[in-house]
């Protein structure tokens, strides 16, 4: 058995990682949110990742940012708040928070989230409190939320390793070794090579090819089948659009909402999902882990569900609002991707959703409906695009998953065979 690194050895190794970490920070700013000259950059980050956050802020200014606002998170402080504050407090977002988020969005800020939460950080906390707070932010900070949903503000989510997260992913390693291993994994799946921006251009071109193929097919539905019991048909709108890879704001700024990303996705017709679907990976939601769960749909709505662990979390998601029990996304991801091939369970939706085909309960995407950015939320709902304060991804992509595209005339076309694109 290898001897664990001592503090000094860890310091030397982490120092050696800094050039790749800097390339990663540059990637997040120049390809992720694509900072424009003089633009405000809003960064949300865990306090435990302070050294890397400093690097991100430095790279933001190098990229031309006019100002950078950092909004800190801390798992332990969040836990103390949930443990000691009544649920009713979370029903209303403090005025200063509404002014901050809406003001940043109105100024045209881009938003970068660095995700490094402890997957077990809120274990045991009442999920109703968490859902109440999330719903309040998404509905009361309306300018900010609509800016993200309707393409006015560029945004991106990237991971930043923290000790708590690393220990969860690598429980058999010493703390220092676990942190180093997670950094290696995060940089690898984010394609941080000697020239990551070039790597991402190539990767985006590959995603574009699959996207064009799906858009040309004009399927009316997708049927999912797997040996774990999944037998689900997801109806699509007549004007659905497949997206993936880079996105573009209404002002023409290209950005990558997720780094890493491997998915091609669309928004289904909220009323046309029928059947049962089983999870392929655990769901980590608001600091809690849900395992071995399933949903049964009728008329687009979840009518039955269960889980081996975390059923209360699923209940809190589905009951969040009227749209939370309907699908807002279906995403296709081949098992032949760096994240899946790493064999790691990251306990982070950002990573695990990009290792597996997934669905999402809640909010649909206006950009996935033809002319969607020009429609109001009520108009989108009329056309079948789900509306909700929630958007919760869950992974369903098993190694033997088959997906069949169904044409309006009933013709069936293989899309996925045994967990990978039928045309791979």
N, C-alpha and C positions, 0 to 999 in steps of 0.2 A: 504494500500500500504506500502510495506517494505521501511524503511528509507535507502537511499543509504549510502554506506560506506564512511567514511571520510578518509583522507590520511593515518593517523596512523593505522586505522583498515585494510585498504587495504595492508599496509606494513606487518602487522601481518599475514594476510591470505596468501599473496604471499610467505612469509618466510616459511609458512607451506607447500607450494607446492614444495619447493626446493628438497626434497628427490625424489619425482616423476620426477621432471625435470631432475635431475641427472641420474636417471634410463633411461629416454628418451634419453638424450645425449649419454649415454653408448650404448643404443640400436642402435642409428644412426651410431656410430663408429664401433661397433663390429659385427652387423648384416647388417646394411645398406651398408657401403662401405667396411667392413671387413678389417680394417687396418692391414697391414703386418709389421713385424719387420723392422725398419729402413726406412719405406716408407714415401714419401712426401704426405701430405694431403692438398688438396686445398679446402678451404671453401668459398663459396659465400654467403653473408648474409646481411640483412638490418641493417643499422647503428642503427635503433631504437630498435634492439634486443641485444644490446651490452652485458648486463649481462648474457644472455643465451649463447651467442657466446663464452664468456670467459669460461663458463662451458664446452662447446663443445671442445674447444682447450685443456683444461686441461684433458678431458677424452681421447682425441686423443693421447696425450703424454703417458697417463697411458696405452693405448692400444698398445704402442710400436712405435708410429710415430717417424721418424727421424727428421722431421721438418713440421711445419704447416704454410701454407700461407693463409691469410685471404684477400678476395677481397670484399670490401664493396659496398653496393648499398644504394641509398637514393632517395625516390620518388620525393621529392621537387627539388633536384639537377638534376635529370633526366628531370623533367618538364622544368626547366630553360634552359637546353641544347636544348631540342626540340623546345622551343619557340624562341630561339635566334640564332640558327645555321641553315644554309641553308641545304636543302636536299642533295646537292652534297657532303657535308662533310661526310655524313654517308655512302657513297658509298665505302670508303676505310678504313679499320681498321688501326689505328695507328700502326707503326712498333713495339713500345714497347709492345702493347697488343698482337700482333701476336707472338712476341718472348716469352712473358710470358706464354700464353696458350699452344703453341706448345712445348715450353721447358719443362713445367710441364708434359705434356703428354709423351714426349720422355723419361723423367726420370722415367716413370712408376707410376706417381702420381695417387691416387684415388681422385675423385671429389665429394664433398658434397655440394648440394644447399639447403639453408634454405629459404623457401618461406614465406614471410610475407608482400607482396606488398599490398598497398592500392588499392582495386578493382577500385576505381574511380580516381586513382592518375594521369592518363594521359587523363582524359576526356577532349574532345575538341582539342586534339593534332592531327595533320594531320597523319592518319594511314600510309601513304606512307613513311613518315620519319621512323617510327618504323619498318615497313617491310623492308625498305632498309638497316637499321642498322643490323637487325637480319640476313638477307641474306648475308651481307658482312662478319659477324663473322663466319657463318656456312660454307662459301665457301673459305674464305681467311685464316682462322685458320685451315688448312686442316689436319694437323697431329693430332691436338686435336679432331676435329670432327670425323675423321675416327677411332681414338682410342676408342671413345665412341660407335660408330656405329658397329665396327667390333670386339668388345670384348677384346681389349687390355688393357683398363683401366676400373676398377670398378668405379661405380658412384651410387649416390642415391639422392633422393629429399625428404625432410621432411619439415613440416610446423613449423613456429615459430610465435606465436601470437604477433601482434603489435597493438597499440591503434587504428590506422586508420582502420585496417582490422576488429578488434573486434567491432568497432562502426558500421561498415557496416553490419556485421552478426547479431548484436543485437542492432538495432537502438532505441529500446524503453528502454534500460537500461542506467543507468548512466555510464560514462566512466570506472570507476574502476570496477564496477560490470560486464560490458561487457568484459573487459580484462580477468577477472577471469573466466567468463563463457566460453570464447573461449579456455583458457588454459585447463579447465576441459574437453571440447569437444575434443580437439586435443589429449590429453593424453588418453582419453577413446577409441577413434577410432584407436589409434596406439597400443592398447592392452598393455598399460603401467600399469601392475599389480605388485604384489610383485615379480614376476619372469617373466618379459617380454620376455626374450630370450627363455624360455621354451614355453611360449604362442605362439611365432612365429614359433617354430618348429612344434607345433601341427597344427597351421593355415596353414603352408606350406604343410604339409602332406595332408590336406583336398583339397587344390588347386591341388595338384599332382593327386588326384583321378579323378577329373573332366578333367584334362589335358589328362590323359591316355585314358579316355573314348572317348574324341573327336579325339585324334590321331588314335585310333583304328577304328573309323568310316569311315575315308577317304572320307569325303563328297566332292562333286564337287562344291557345291554352298550352300548358306544359303538364305532363303526367310524370310523377316521381314514384319510383318503385325500388325497394331494397329488401334484403332478407330479414332485417330487424323488425319488419311489420309496416314500414312506410308504404302507403298507397294513397297518394294525394294528387288531385288535379287542381291546378291553379289557372284560373281564367285570366286572360289579358285584355286590356282595353283595345278598342279598334284603332286607337291612335298612339299606342305605346311606343316608346323609343328605348333602345338599349344604350346604356352609357357605361363608362369605365375608364380607368386610367386618368388622364388629365381632364379637368373641367374648365369652363370659361365663364367669367362673370359677364353680366349684361354690358359692361364697359369694355369687354374684349381682353381682359387679363386672364391668361392661362395659369392654372394652379393645380396641385395634386391634393385632394382632400385627405388622403391617407398615405402615409409612408411608413410601412410598405403597403402596396395594394396589388392584388392579383385578380380582382373580380370584374365581371361584366354583369351589370344589374339593370333591372327595370322595376317599374311599379305595376303591380297587377290590378285587376278590377276588384275592388274591395268586396263585392257581393258574390264572387264566382269561385270561391275556394271550397272544395268538398273532399272529405276523407280524413285520414289520420297520418300524422308524421311523428317520427321518433327522433330524438336528439342523437347526434354522433359524438359530441364533445360536451363537457360541462359548460354551463353559462355562468359567468361572473357578472353580477349586477349589483351596483351600489355596495361593494364590499362584501358580498355574500356569494356563495357557490351553490348552484343548482345542478343536480346530477340525475342522469337517467330519467328524462322526462318526455312527455308526449302531449300532443294537442289533437283534438278531433274537431273538425270544422263542418258546419252546415250553413249554406247560404252565405259563405264568407266569414262567418263569426265563429270564434272558439266557443263550443258548447260543452266541452268536457276536457279535462286535463289532469295530469298527476305527475309525481316525481318521487324518486327514491329518497331524495334530499332536497329541501328548499321549496316545497310546494307553496308555502306562505309567500315566498318571493314572487312566484308566478301569479298568485292571486292578486297581489298588490299591483303588479304590472297591468293585468287584464282589467282591473277595476278602476284604473287611473282616470279614465274618462270614456265617453261613448265610443271613441274610435280605437281604443287601445286593444280591443279584442279582435280587430281585423288586420289583415296583412297590408303593409305599406311597401314591401320590397321582396323581390326574389333575386338572388345573386348566384351566378354560376362560376365555379372555381375548380380547375383541374387538380387532381391529387399530385400532379407532376409539377409542383412549385417548391421553391426553396424552403418555405415555412413547413409545408407538409413533409418534405423530405428530411428536414432536420430531426423529425421524430419527437419534437418537444411539445409539451402542452404549456403554453405561456401563461395561462390563467388571466389573459387579457383579451377582450373582444377585438381590439385592434389587430392583434396577431392571429388569434385562433379563428376569427371569421375569414381570414385570408388563407387559411389552410383547408377550408371546407366550404362546399356549397352551403348557403344559408338563406334563411328567410328572416323577416323582421316584422314584429307586431308594431302597429302604430303609424306614424306619419309617412305618407307617400311623398314622392319627389316630383315637383312641378316640371323639372327638366326632362323627366321621363314620359311626359305627355306632350304631344305636338302642340306648340303654342302655349304651353303651361305657364310660362313666366308672365304671360299677358292676361291670365285669368285670376280671379279672386279665389280665396279658399272655398267659398260656397260653390262657385262655378266648377272648381276642380272636383269637389265632392259629387256634384251632379254627374260628372263624367266618369266617376268611379275611382278617383284618386283619393285615398283615405286621408282624413284629417285627424290629428291627435297631438297632444302635448308630449307623447312618448315616441321613441323609436328604439326598439330593443331587438338587436340581432341575436339569432340563435342558430347553431350549426347543425346541419343535417347530412353532410356529405360523407357517406361511408365509402369504403373501397369498392363496394359492389353496386353503388347507386347507378341506376339507369334512368335517364330522362328522355322522354319522347315529346317532340314538338307536334302539335295537332293543328293542321291547317283549317281555315274556315270551311272547306269542303269535306273535312273529315280525314284527309290524307295524313298519315303518320310518318314522321321523319326522325330518325335517331339524332339526338343532340349530345347525350352523354352515354357512354358504354363503360360499365365497370369503373365508374369514378373519374373518367377523363373524357375530354372532347371526343366525339365520334370521328372527327377529322384529324385527330393527332396521329 
